[in-house]
Amino acid sequence: MGRSQSLPRGDDPRFGPDADDSGCRVLHVDMDAFFAAVEVHRRPELRGRPVVVGGLGQRGVVSSASYPARRYGVRSAMPTARARALCPHAVFLPPDFTAYTTASRRVMQIFRDVTPLVEPLSLDEAFLDVAGAQRLFGRPSAIARLIRERVATEVGLTCSVGVASSKFVAKLGSTRAKPDGLLVVPTAQVLDFLHPLPVEALWGVGERSAETLRRLGLVTVGELAQAPDGMLRRALGNAAARHLHELAWGRDPRRVTPERGEKSVGAEVTFDVDVTDRREIRRALLGLAEKVGARLRRSGQVGRTVALKVRLADFRTVSRSRSLDVPTDVGREMFDIAWALYTTLDPGEPIRLVGVRAEQIVPARDAPRQLALGEPARGWWEAERAVDAAAARFGRSVIGPASLLHAPDQHLRENQRRP
């Protein structure tokens, strides 16, 4: 069970949208069931129906579930097969990251219209520091209302907002406000808000550590806050004990760090059946490299390192990488490196998953492209930009490498970083 499922929706009037927001400079904005909501917005006939976005193959995983689907127990990260068993009448859709990225950019621009201090965490959530925006837009809770109204009006989606004096508490606030809500945690009442919550609400408490704490009789955040330091250190280790003790007392000194650039851009495919055919693996790597290249170009970035990820049938995962003299956003160049890494690796065992990732990301403007000695003046770089132009007009599915035209439709999913 994820943290969002361990926290009930807040209904305490002390923490309502009209609570005292003095000193609450941090907002955490989280889109509601983002991928599923984007699909429903694109297909209004799905409104009110259970919608599940994720891999549709035998090994597919749920990426997002609408709230009607969640009423049947469907959750993100759940195997799609399990979701089908729980809610067989749901509408199951494959992910469309192009649509989600487009919607995310519109939402993030609304945030930046309010304050330059925006720290995106993923496509669907961000922290905002609104201390400097209050002269223009009013109190923090008023700014939260403005953001929610603009997202609903301009993007057609709903979001939940937590307003607090720290990032950790603001994140908990948005979680308890879901769906489509606003929750303010007054600075003077942070402990009243935190201490009744289950220990799973603390960042860093997973299933295993939660079970350890429960064996010690520590079920709530308040009980953990009052626990002897030595007992926590013996059970969890020095670093984890110190971290959780600080959070349990509402202490989180981290600042909102604006515009954290992506450290990597990648894509991966999980095969429906373990694969040994090198030609199929080669096609998969080509498709993944093309996807990574397109994402880099769309964001105006290039990568200096190409990394290969291979997961074997027994779930062992191996990775290899190679750095370039000149950063690239060309899918074919990344494929050539990925395939060379794979042939060197030559696992000789059935493959469950492969992935390609560009790392050491920098803005393309900071790494102008240079022709290598003997390289033709026009080649893959120009060809892939021509493909981008055609795809922007007719869709990515109508143009691409000939070897991918009849390749099986594998489930691609991008790793999403969550706090």
C-alpha positions, -999 to +999 in steps of 0.1 A: +000+000+000+014+034-010+015+064+013-015+079-004-036+049+006-023+049+042-036+085+048-073+092+049-087+123+034-084+151+059-117+164+074-105+182+105-116+218+104-084+229+120-066+221+088-093+232+063-087+256+034-095+286+056-070+277+084-043+302+095-016+301+068+008+326+084+043+314+077+031+287+053+054+296+024+055+261+008+029+246-015+029+211-027+007+207-058-002+171-069-023+164-100-052+139-093-048+105-111-028+124-137-024+100-166-059+087-162-073+123-159-055+133-191-071+104-209-106+112-196-101+148-207-092+137-242-122+113-242-151+129-224-172+098-229-150+081-203-160+106-175-173+087-145-161+054-157-132+034-142-101+041-164-067+023-160-036+034-177-006+010-179+009-019-196-016-041-214+005-072-217+008-102-194+034-084-174+020-049-176+018-027-145-008+000-137+007+035-141-025+054-131-061+046-121-090+070-121-109+074-088-139+053-100-113+025-107-097+030-073-131+023-056-126-013-069-092-015-053-071-007-084-039+010-075-008+022-093+022-002-095-004-031-093+000-058-120-025-051-148-038-087-146-047-081-110-065-048-119-085-066-146-096-092-120-107-065-096-124-043-122-130-063-154-154-036-168-127-008-166-113+009-197-077-001-200-054+022-220-017+022-229+004+052-217+008+082-240+037+101-225+036+127-253+001+137-241+011+136-204+043+157-211+023+183-230-003+186-201+025+187-176+042+216-193+010+236-193+005+229-156+041+238-147+038+271-166+008+280-145+030+274-114+058+296-128+033+324-136+029+326-098+065+322-086+099+314-101+106+291-072+091+259-086+107+225-079+092+198-102+093+163-087+078+145-117+053+152-145+024+156-121+037+173-089+059+201-077+068+222-047+064+260-048+078+286-025+052+315-026+068+338+001+077+364-026+044+360-045+021+372-017+022+409-025+008+401-060-015+372-053-024+373-016-020+348+011-007+313+005-041+297+006-054+323-019-025+314-042-034+277-038-070+285-049-058+305-078-036+277-090-064+251-087-088+274-106-063+280-134-054+243-138-091+234-139-100+262-164-070+262-186-059+225-186-092+208-177-077+188-148-080+188-111-052+190-085-048+188-048-027+213-028-010+212+006+000+245+022+025+244+051+057+257+065+079+228+052+081+206+022+074+174+041+043+187+058+030+203+026+034+170+008+014+152+035-012+180+032-018+175-005-020+137+000-047+141+027-065+167+005-070+143-024-089+142-046-095+178-058-089+194-024-069+220-005-055+216+030-036+241+051-015+230+081-010+260+104+026+264+116+015+263+152-004+231+147+021+210+128+024+185+156-013+182+161-015+173+124+015+149+123+013+129+155-020+111+150-009+099+115+004+063+110+042+059+109+039+050+072+032+087+066+069+095+072+092+096+042+116+066+045+091+043+062+083+014+039+066-019+046+096-035+063+105-005+085+068+000+094+066-036+106+098-031+126+083-001+143+049-018+149+068-047+167+082-020+190+047-007+197+052+024+176+021+028+154+016+065+151+040+094+143+035+107+178+045+074+194+077+074+173+084+110+183+083+101+220+103+068+216+138+066+232+165+075+208+185+044+216+156+021+208+152+037+174+189+036+166+191-001+175+161-009+154+167+013+124+203+024+124+217+058+133+209+077+101+173+064+097+166+070+134+178+106+132+159+112+100+126+099+112+129+116+146+133+150+129+104+144+106+082+132+135+088+166+152+080+184+120+115+195+113+124+197+076+149+224+067+150+217+030+143+247+007+124+246-025+151+242-052+138+256-085+142+240-119+160+208-110+171+196-144+166+160-154+197+139-147+187+113-173+161+105-199+153+069-207+128+043-218+124+006-212+104-023-224+092-053-206+086-083-229+053-102-225+074-134-228+111-138-220+131-132-252+162-149-265+160-138-302+187-112-307+168-097-336+139-089-314+162-075-287+179-054-314+145-040-326+135-032-291+168-013-284+164+006-316+128+016-307+139+027-272+169+047-285+146+065-310+122+073-282+150+087-260+164+107-288+130+122-296+124+131-259+159+148-257+152+168-288+118+178-276+132+191-243+163+208-260+188+186-242+216+162-251+233+134-232+269+126-228+265+090-216+244+061-230+234+034-205+220+000-212+198-019-188+191-056-191+169-076-167+172-114-170+143-139-166+154-145-129+151-108-122+189-102-121+196-068-136+228-057-152+238-023-166+265-010-188+273+025-200+296+044-223+304+081-225+308+101-257+333+127-266+304+149-278+269+148-262+241+136-285+203+136-290+205+113-320+186+081-315+206+061-340+239+071-323+225+059-289+213+027-305+247+019-319+262+023-285+235+004-267+237-025-292+275-026-289+271-027-251+246-055-254+268-076-277+297-072-254+275-082-225+260-112-244+241-126-214+232-158-232+200-161-211+163-152-216+157-115-213+127-100-194+134-063-199+158-039-217+162-002-213+182+026-229+190+058-210+208+090-218+227+104-188+248+134-179+221+156-195+230+192-205+211+218-225+218+214-262+227+250-265+257+244-242+270+215-264+269+226-300+271+196-324+304+190-342+311+169-373+335+141-367+364+136-391+350+119-422+313+123-411+290+134-439+276+169-437+241+154-435+231+122-418+211+108-389+210+141-371+191+158-400+171+127-407+157+124-372+148+161-371+129+155-404+111+127-386+103+150-357+087+175-381+066+148-398+056+133-365+045+167-352+021+169-381+009+133-387+018+115-354+049+095-344+033+062-355+034+071-392+072+074-396+102+057-382+129+031-389+118+005-414+129-024-391+103-013-366+073-013-390+063-049-382+079-051-347+055-064-320+038-037-300+057-039-267+047-020-235+070+010-229+070+028-196+091+056-184+104+054-148+087+081-127+106+095-098+084+100-067+093+114-033 
